[in-house]
Amino acid sequence: MVLSHRSGILTNRSGMLARQIVRADEGSWTLALQIADHMAIRDIRNTLEEVIAPHYPELCHRFIQQWLPRLDPIQRLAAALEVGHFYALDLAQLPDSQVIGLSQILSAGSTALESFKDELVSYRDVAIDPGTVIDLKFVKRMEARTQLPLSTIIGDVSLLVAELEELQRRNDEDHAVE
């Protein structure tokens, strides 16, 4: 399979990423991940969508599995949202693909919300600075309005991930019996 972009031109990094993903089937993901570290999420998504997923769905999935955990929580959510549709389209032939895609999005969302919640709490330190307009009263009001709702959402999303995994487990058992 010749690696090419729909327009016939791959950017240097996109081409390098595509080649390393294909080569990773024989060994390590290190080079592909190092190249991805220097690319925008959208560019990685484009490379996967246009070059890798249609021809190498298993490698696409394996790359995503290696790549997402390397990202910070907010980037991981952005990346999971960018590639989530692959699991319903180009990667649909993989076992449990829709479950994998949704689970990645839910897990990344939960982690991103936890990071957001933690960031809001860190403003207590800002509030003690006499040169800021953000005072402790405001921070306490902000926490009162956000911490419980965010904790509830994070807990609910975590429960959905566990429920999704349980649904998949039952489905796998049902198909194993047949």
C-alpha positions as CSV (number, residue, x, y, z in Angstrom):
1,M,0.0,0.0,0.0
2,V,1.4,3.3,-1.0
3,L,0.8,6.0,1.6
4,S,-0.8,9.0,0.0
5,H,-3.1,11.8,1.0
6,R,-6.3,12.4,-1.0
7,S,-4.8,15.4,-2.7
8,G,-1.6,13.4,-3.3
9,I,0.4,15.4,-0.9
10,L,1.2,14.6,2.7
11,T,2.9,17.1,4.9
12,N,6.4,16.0,6.0
13,R,5.3,15.1,9.5
14,S,2.0,13.5,8.4
15,G,3.9,11.3,6.0
16,M,6.5,10.4,8.6
17,L,3.7,9.6,11.1
18,A,1.9,7.4,8.6
19,R,5.1,5.5,7.7
20,Q,5.9,4.9,11.4
21,I,2.5,3.7,12.2
22,V,2.7,1.2,9.4
23,R,6.1,0.1,10.5
24,A,5.1,-0.1,14.2
25,D,3.2,-3.2,13.3
26,E,6.6,-4.9,13.3
27,G,7.9,-3.4,16.5
28,S,7.8,-0.3,18.7
29,W,5.4,2.7,18.6
30,T,8.1,5.0,19.9
31,L,8.9,6.8,16.7
32,A,5.3,7.3,15.7
33,L,4.5,8.7,19.1
34,Q,7.5,11.0,19.1
35,I,6.4,12.4,15.7
36,A,2.8,12.8,17.0
37,D,4.2,14.7,20.0
38,H,5.1,17.5,17.6
39,M,1.8,17.6,15.6
40,A,-1.5,19.2,16.1
41,I,-4.3,16.9,17.1
42,R,-6.3,17.8,14.0
43,D,-3.2,17.0,11.8
44,I,-2.9,13.6,13.5
45,R,-6.6,13.0,13.0
46,N,-6.4,13.9,9.3
47,T,-3.4,11.5,8.8
48,L,-5.3,8.7,10.6
49,E,-8.6,9.4,8.8
50,E,-7.2,9.8,5.3
51,V,-4.3,7.4,5.2
52,I,-4.2,4.9,8.1
53,A,-7.8,4.0,9.1
54,P,-9.1,3.1,5.6
55,H,-6.2,0.7,4.9
56,Y,-4.9,-0.3,8.3
57,P,-7.8,-0.2,10.8
58,E,-6.1,-2.3,13.4
59,L,-3.0,-0.2,13.3
60,C,-5.1,2.9,13.6
61,H,-6.8,1.6,16.7
62,R,-3.5,0.5,18.2
63,F,-1.9,3.9,17.6
64,I,-4.9,5.7,19.2
65,Q,-4.6,3.4,22.2
66,Q,-0.9,4.3,22.6
67,W,-1.4,8.0,21.8
68,L,-4.3,9.1,24.0
69,P,-2.8,8.2,27.4
70,R,0.2,10.4,26.5
71,L,-1.8,13.5,26.3
72,D,-2.8,15.9,29.1
73,P,-6.5,15.6,30.2
74,I,-7.8,18.4,28.1
75,Q,-5.9,17.4,25.0
76,R,-7.0,13.8,25.5
77,L,-10.6,14.8,25.4
78,A,-10.0,16.9,22.3
79,A,-8.2,14.0,20.7
80,A,-10.9,11.4,21.7
81,L,-13.6,13.7,20.2
82,E,-11.6,14.1,17.0
83,V,-11.1,10.3,16.5
84,G,-14.2,8.9,18.2
85,H,-16.2,8.7,14.9
86,F,-13.5,6.4,13.5
87,Y,-14.9,3.6,15.7
88,A,-18.3,3.9,14.0
89,L,-17.0,4.3,10.5
90,D,-13.5,3.3,9.4
91,L,-12.8,1.0,12.4
92,A,-16.4,-0.4,12.6
93,Q,-15.1,-3.8,11.5
94,L,-13.0,-4.1,14.6
95,P,-14.6,-6.1,17.5
96,D,-16.4,-3.8,20.0
97,S,-15.4,-0.7,18.0
98,Q,-18.4,1.5,19.0
99,V,-17.9,0.6,22.6
100,I,-14.2,1.4,22.4
101,G,-14.9,4.8,20.8
102,L,-17.6,5.9,23.2
103,S,-15.6,4.6,26.2
104,Q,-12.6,6.6,25.1
105,I,-14.7,9.8,24.9
106,L,-16.4,9.2,28.2
107,S,-13.2,8.4,30.1
108,A,-11.4,11.4,28.5
109,G,-14.4,13.6,29.4
110,S,-14.3,12.5,33.0
111,T,-10.6,13.1,33.3
112,A,-10.9,16.5,31.7
113,L,-13.7,17.6,34.0
114,E,-11.6,16.4,37.0
115,S,-8.7,18.6,35.7
116,F,-11.1,21.6,35.3
117,K,-12.5,21.1,38.8
118,D,-8.9,21.0,40.2
119,E,-8.0,24.1,38.3
120,L,-10.9,26.0,39.8
121,V,-9.9,25.0,43.3
122,S,-6.4,26.3,42.7
123,Y,-7.8,29.8,42.5
124,R,-7.8,29.9,46.3
125,D,-4.1,30.6,46.0
126,V,-4.8,33.5,43.6
127,A,-7.4,34.9,46.0
128,I,-4.8,35.5,48.7
129,D,-2.8,37.8,46.4
130,P,-3.7,41.4,47.5
131,G,-3.2,42.6,43.9
132,T,-6.0,40.6,42.4
133,V,-9.7,41.4,42.1
134,I,-10.4,37.7,42.6
135,D,-11.1,37.6,46.4
136,L,-11.7,34.6,48.6
137,K,-15.4,35.3,48.8
138,F,-15.7,35.0,45.0
139,V,-13.6,31.8,45.0
140,K,-15.8,30.3,47.7
141,R,-19.0,31.2,45.7
142,M,-17.4,29.7,42.6
143,E,-16.5,26.5,44.4
144,A,-20.0,26.3,45.9
145,R,-21.6,26.6,42.5
146,T,-19.2,24.3,40.6
147,Q,-17.6,21.6,42.8
148,L,-20.7,19.5,43.6
149,P,-22.1,19.7,40.1
150,L,-18.8,18.8,38.6
151,S,-18.2,16.0,41.1
152,T,-21.7,14.6,40.3
153,I,-21.1,14.8,36.5
154,I,-17.6,13.1,36.9
155,G,-19.2,10.4,39.0
156,D,-22.0,9.9,36.6
157,V,-19.7,9.7,33.6
158,S,-17.5,7.2,35.5
159,L,-20.6,5.1,36.2
160,L,-21.5,5.2,32.5
161,V,-18.0,3.9,31.5
162,A,-18.4,1.1,34.0
163,E,-22.0,0.4,32.7
164,L,-20.7,0.4,29.1
165,E,-18.0,-2.1,30.0
166,E,-20.5,-4.3,31.7
167,L,-22.8,-4.2,28.7
168,Q,-19.9,-5.2,26.5
169,R,-18.9,-8.0,28.9
170,R,-22.4,-9.4,28.8
171,N,-22.6,-9.2,25.1
172,D,-19.3,-11.0,24.8
173,E,-20.5,-13.7,27.1
174,D,-23.8,-14.1,25.1
175,H,-21.9,-14.4,21.9
176,A,-19.4,-16.9,23.4
177,V,-22.4,-19.2,24.4
178,E,-23.8,-19.2,20.9
